[in-house]
Amino acid sequence: MITSINLSLTLLLFFFVSRCHSILDPLDFLALQSIRKSMSDLPGSTFFSAWDFTSDPCNFPGVYCLGDKVTALNLGDPRAGSPGLSGRLHPALGDLSALTELSLVPGRVTGPLPETLTRLTDLRFLAASKNFLTGRVPDGIASLRQLRTVDLSYNQLSGRIPPSIGRIPSLSNLILCHNRFTGPVPDLSSTSLVRLDLKHNDLSGWLSPLPPSLQYLSLSSNRLTGWVDRVLTRLARLSYLDLSMNRFTGLVPGTLFSFPMSSLQLQRNLFVGPVHPVDQVSIRTVDLSYNRLSGQISPMFASVENLYLNNNRFTGQVPGSFVDRLLSAGIQILYLQHNFLTGIAINPTAEIPLSSSLCLQYNCMVPPVQTPCPVKAGKIKTRPAAQCGEFRG
């Protein structure tokens, strides 16, 4: 009885408002009321203060209408540093049948993503990052064939990433980083996918082929394994790649260094063998540290500004072109510590620019110049002779 009375009063209020303002669909009107009741402003936020249901909801902050339907809902003040909202996402969100955009500003919203979101067949943009959402991503999200961006990063979502999410044909941005997802990276066949960010989860298993449309790929801080050379060679449009802190193994393909990237992060994996870029490397930052790479260091790396080759098994002399670039301040960071290098042609009286950092510690040589190294490099300058006999030739 109470529910019926409340519903009757709500409808009366709706018809009163509609006589003075543009007519909003009754289901949308009721949905907005339910959403308002399930959420609150955090201290300092005034987002909901203007949500007065005696006025036209289409004039509420964050509510955008087309005709009698709500087409976009941006919950919270989007200005940087503004306090967000608390509460939960109400299942009535699924009643906003014409919704194309749904966003939630960073705050303290908890609970699951409502299953009813899978009814929003026109939804193109879904973003609810930096909250405290929990539970699984609804499996039916793949039925939203218009989705272009899904950003649920920095929450506490768990379970497997829905396997079918990668088959949404229009999907261009999938950002699920900093959650608690487990299982494999789903098969991704969308030829529109440009950005894939799954870092800082608990994903495992081998990588399936990825779409060559990718320009940004971050999978760092997971438990992914296996060879990735064939996967990577197809991604010639990459401008950023971070596979660090996983368990990838095998060779690093030389063609990878020809991609139009600004940063390449492959550190703390199990990559093995020599590394041979096919041409001069134009990537600004290359980090191959803490792997099992071996052989001589390629002179093609001399053009890199920030080069981390430390904690590997590299041997031989440091290329002379590295010294020239270092002394001319072309190289900003050159970390070569903890390898098996046997020499570097640098004058002990050479003055390394203050803007540049060089570390040669713990190789099969006495460093000819004394330079400050990271604390993690330790204090031992040279490897024990017993470890270096085969490399001194």
C-alpha positions in Angstrom: 0.0 0.0 0.0 2.8 2.4 0.9 4.5 1.7 -2.4 1.3 2.4 -4.3 0.7 5.6 -2.5 4.3 6.8 -3.2 4.0 5.9 -6.8 0.7 7.8 -7.1 2.2 10.9 -5.5 5.3 10.6 -7.8 3.1 10.5 -10.9 1.0 13.4 -9.7 4.2 15.4 -9.1 5.4 14.4 -12.6 2.2 15.6 -14.3 2.4 18.8 -12.3 6.0 19.4 -13.5 5.2 18.5 -17.1 2.5 21.1 -17.3 5.1 23.8 -16.6 8.0 22.3 -18.4 9.0 20.1 -21.2 7.4 16.6 -20.8 9.9 13.9 -19.7 9.1 10.3 -20.2 7.5 9.0 -16.9 9.9 6.1 -16.7 12.9 8.4 -17.0 11.4 10.7 -14.4 10.9 7.8 -11.9 14.4 6.5 -12.7 16.0 9.8 -11.9 14.2 9.9 -8.6 15.4 6.4 -7.7 19.0 7.3 -8.7 18.8 10.4 -6.5 17.6 8.5 -3.5 20.4 5.9 -3.8 23.3 8.5 -3.8 24.5 11.4 -1.8 27.0 14.2 -2.1 30.2 13.8 -0.2 31.1 16.7 2.1 31.9 19.7 0.0 29.9 18.5 -3.0 26.7 20.4 -4.0 25.9 18.3 -7.1 22.5 17.1 -6.0 21.4 20.4 -4.4 19.8 21.5 -7.7 18.0 18.2 -8.3 14.6 19.6 -7.3 11.9 17.4 -8.8 9.3 20.3 -8.8 11.3 21.7 -11.7 12.3 20.2 -15.1 14.8 17.3 -14.6 16.3 18.1 -18.0 17.7 21.2 -16.4 19.4 19.3 -13.6 23.2 19.3 -13.5 24.5 16.3 -15.3 21.2 15.4 -17.0 20.9 15.9 -20.8 17.8 15.2 -22.7 16.6 14.9 -26.3 12.9 15.3 -26.7 11.3 13.4 -23.8 14.2 11.1 -23.0 17.4 11.3 -21.0 20.3 10.7 -23.4 23.3 11.4 -21.1 23.8 11.2 -17.3 27.0 12.5 -15.7 26.8 11.9 -12.0 28.9 14.3 -10.0 30.8 17.5 -10.6 33.5 16.7 -13.2 35.8 19.5 -12.2 39.2 18.2 -11.1 39.5 17.9 -7.3 35.8 18.3 -6.7 34.3 15.9 -4.1 32.4 13.0 -5.6 29.4 11.0 -4.5 28.6 8.2 -2.1 25.9 5.5 -2.2 25.2 2.9 -4.9 24.3 2.7 -8.5 20.6 2.1 -8.6 19.2 -0.6 -11.0 16.8 2.1 -12.3 19.7 3.2 -14.5 18.5 0.5 -16.9 15.2 2.3 -17.3 16.9 5.2 -19.1 16.3 3.5 -22.4 17.7 6.2 -24.6 20.9 6.7 -22.6 24.1 7.0 -24.8 26.5 8.3 -22.1 26.8 7.3 -18.4 29.6 8.7 -16.2 30.4 8.8 -12.5 33.0 11.1 -11.1 35.6 9.8 -8.7 34.1 9.3 -5.2 33.0 6.7 -2.8 30.2 4.9 -4.6 30.1 1.2 -3.6 28.4 -2.0 -4.6 28.1 -3.7 -8.0 27.4 -2.5 -11.5 23.7 -3.1 -11.9 22.8 -5.9 -14.3 20.1 -3.6 -15.7 22.9 -1.6 -17.5 22.8 -4.4 -20.2 19.4 -3.0 -21.3 21.0 0.3 -22.4 21.3 -0.8 -26.1 22.2 2.8 -27.2 25.0 3.3 -24.7 28.3 4.4 -26.2 30.2 5.7 -23.2 30.5 4.1 -19.8 32.9 5.5 -17.2 32.9 5.0 -13.4 36.6 5.1 -12.5 38.1 5.8 -9.0 35.2 4.6 -6.8 34.7 1.5 -4.7 32.6 -0.6 -7.1 32.8 -4.3 -6.4 31.6 -7.6 -7.9 31.7 -8.7 -11.5 31.2 -6.8 -14.8 27.8 -8.1 -16.1 28.3 -10.7 -18.8 25.6 -9.1 -20.9 27.7 -6.0 -21.4 28.7 -7.5 -24.8 25.1 -7.0 -26.0 25.7 -3.2 -25.9 26.9 -3.2 -29.5 27.3 0.6 -29.6 29.8 0.8 -26.8 32.9 2.8 -27.7 34.5 3.5 -24.3 34.4 1.4 -21.1 36.4 2.9 -18.2 35.9 1.1 -14.9 39.5 1.7 -13.7 40.6 2.1 -10.1 37.8 0.2 -8.4 37.5 -3.2 -6.7 35.9 -5.2 -9.4 36.7 -8.9 -9.5 36.1 -12.1 -11.4 36.8 -12.7 -15.0 36.6 -10.0 -17.7 33.6 -11.0 -19.8 35.0 -13.0 -22.6 32.7 -11.5 -25.2 33.5 -7.9 -24.4 36.3 -7.9 -27.0 33.8 -8.7 -29.7 31.9 -5.4 -29.4 32.5 -4.0 -32.9 32.7 -0.3 -32.1 34.8 -0.7 -28.9 37.8 1.6 -29.1 38.8 2.1 -25.4 38.8 -0.7 -22.8 40.2 0.6 -19.5 39.9 -1.8 -16.6 43.2 -1.2 -14.8 43.7 -1.2 -11.0 41.0 -3.7 -10.1 41.0 -7.3 -9.0 40.2 -9.2 -12.2 41.4 -12.7 -12.6 41.7 -15.2 -15.4 43.0 -14.6 -19.0 42.9 -11.5 -21.1 39.8 -12.1 -23.3 40.0 -12.6 -27.0 39.9 -9.2 -28.6 38.7 -9.1 -32.2 37.3 -5.5 -32.4 39.1 -3.8 -35.2 38.2 -0.4 -33.6 40.2 -1.0 -30.4 42.8 1.7 -29.9 43.5 1.7 -26.1 43.7 -1.4 -23.9 44.7 -0.8 -20.3 44.5 -3.8 -17.9 47.4 -3.1 -15.7 47.4 -3.9 -11.9 45.0 -6.8 -11.9 45.6 -10.5 -11.3 45.3 -11.7 -14.8 47.1 -14.9 -15.9 47.7 -17.1 -18.9 49.0 -16.6 -22.4 48.1 -13.7 -24.6 45.9 -14.3 -27.6 46.4 -12.3 -30.8 45.6 -8.6 -30.3 44.0 -6.3 -32.9 46.5 -4.4 -35.0 44.5 -1.2 -34.5 45.9 -0.9 -31.0 47.9 2.3 -30.2 48.1 2.0 -26.4 48.7 -1.3 -24.6 49.4 -1.6 -20.9 49.3 -5.0 -19.2 51.8 -4.4 -16.4 51.6 -5.9 -12.9 49.7 -9.1 -13.7 50.8 -12.7 -13.9 50.7 -13.2 -17.7 53.0 -15.7 -19.2 54.4 -17.1 -22.5 56.0 -15.9 -25.7 54.7 -12.7 -27.1 56.9 -12.0 -30.1 54.3 -13.0 -32.6 51.6 -11.1 -30.8 53.7 -7.9 -30.7 55.0 -7.9 -34.3 51.4 -7.4 -35.5 50.9 -4.2 -33.5 52.8 -1.8 -35.8 50.6 1.2 -34.7 51.6 1.2 -31.0 52.7 4.5 -29.5 52.9 3.1 -26.0 53.6 -0.4 -24.7 54.0 -1.6 -21.1 54.2 -5.3 -20.4 56.3 -4.9 -17.3 56.1 -7.0 -14.1 54.7 -10.2 -15.7 56.2 -13.5 -16.6 56.6 -13.2 -20.3 59.4 -15.1 -21.9 61.0 -15.7 -25.3 62.8 -13.2 -27.6 62.1 -9.5 -27.9 61.5 -9.0 -31.7 63.8 -6.5 -33.3 61.0 -4.9 -35.4 59.3 -3.8 -32.2 61.8 -1.0 -31.8 60.8 0.5 -35.2 57.2 1.1 -34.0 56.2 4.8 -33.5 56.3 4.6 -29.7 57.3 7.1 -27.1 57.8 4.6 -24.3 58.6 0.8 -24.3 58.4 -0.9 -20.9 59.3 -4.6 -20.8 61.1 -4.7 -17.5 60.8 -7.4 -14.8 59.9 -10.3 -17.1 61.7 -13.4 -18.3 62.7 -12.3 -21.8 65.9 -14.1 -23.1 68.5 -14.0 -25.8 70.1 -11.1 -27.8 68.2 -7.9 -28.8 68.8 -6.7 -32.3 66.8 -3.6 -33.4 66.6 -3.4 -37.2 67.4 0.3 -37.3 68.3 3.2 -35.1 65.9 3.3 -32.2 63.8 6.6 -32.0 61.8 5.6 -28.9 62.5 8.1 -26.1 62.3 5.6 -23.2 63.3 1.9 -23.4 63.3 -0.2 -20.3 64.5 -3.8 -20.7 65.8 -4.2 -17.1 65.5 -7.2 -14.9 65.2 -9.8 -17.6 67.6 -12.5 -18.9 68.7 -10.8 -22.1 72.2 -11.6 -23.3 74.8 -11.0 -26.0 76.3 -7.6 -26.9 74.5 -4.3 -26.6 73.4 -3.1 -30.0 74.7 0.4 -31.0 71.2 1.1 -32.4 70.2 1.9 -28.8 72.5 5.0 -28.7 69.7 7.3 -29.8 67.5 6.4 -26.9 67.2 9.2 -24.2 66.4 7.0 -21.2 67.8 3.5 -21.6 67.5 0.9 -18.9 69.4 -2.3 -19.7 70.5 -3.1 -16.1 70.1 -6.5 -14.4 70.5 -8.7 -17.5 73.3 -10.8 -18.9 74.7 -8.5 -21.5 78.4 -9.0 -22.4 81.2 -7.3 -24.3 82.1 -3.6 -24.7 79.7 -0.8 -24.4 79.4 0.7 -27.9 81.4 3.9 -28.4 78.4 5.7 -29.8 76.9 5.5 -26.3 79.8 7.5 -24.9 79.5 10.2 -27.5 75.8 10.6 -26.9 76.3 10.6 -23.1 78.9 13.3 -23.1 76.8 15.5 -25.4 73.8 15.1 -23.1 71.9 13.1 -25.8 71.4 10.3 -23.3 69.7 11.3 -20.1 69.7 8.0 -18.3 72.0 5.0 -19.1 71.7 2.2 -16.6 74.0 -0.7 -17.4 74.6 -2.1 -13.9 74.4 -5.8 -13.0 75.5 -7.3 -16.3 78.7 -8.9 -17.5 80.1 -6.0 -19.6 83.9 -5.9 -19.9 84.6 -2.4 -20.9 83.6 1.1 -21.9 85.8 3.6 -23.9 85.5 6.6 -21.7 88.2 8.9 -20.4 88.4 8.7 -16.6 88.6 12.6 -16.6 85.5 13.0 -18.8 82.8 15.2 -17.4 79.4 13.7 -17.7 76.7 16.4 -18.0 74.7 17.1 -14.8 71.5 16.3 -16.7 72.7 12.7 -17.5 73.0 9.6 -15.3 75.3 6.7 -15.9 75.6 3.5 -13.8 78.2 0.8 -14.6 78.3 -1.0 -11.2 78.7 -4.7 -10.8 80.0 -5.7 -14.3 83.1 -7.5 -15.3 85.2 -4.3 -15.2 86.3 -1.6 -12.9 84.1 1.4 -13.7 86.5 4.0 -15.3 84.4 6.8 -14.0 82.7 7.1 -10.6 79.1 8.1 -11.0 76.1 7.9 -8.6 73.9 4.9 -9.0 70.5 3.9 -7.7 70.5 2.5 -4.2 69.3 -0.8 -5.5 72.5 -1.2 -7.5 74.3 -1.9 -4.2 77.8 -0.8 -3.3 80.0 -3.5 -4.9 81.7 -1.9 -7.9 82.8 -5.1 -9.8 81.6 -8.7 -10.2 83.7 -11.5 -8.6 86.3 -12.7 -11.0 84.9 -16.2 -10.9 81.8 -15.0 -12.6 83.6 -13.2 -15.4 86.3 -15.6 -16.6 84.5 -16.6 -19.8 83.6 -13.0 -20.7 87.1 -11.5 -20.5 88.2 -13.3 -23.6 
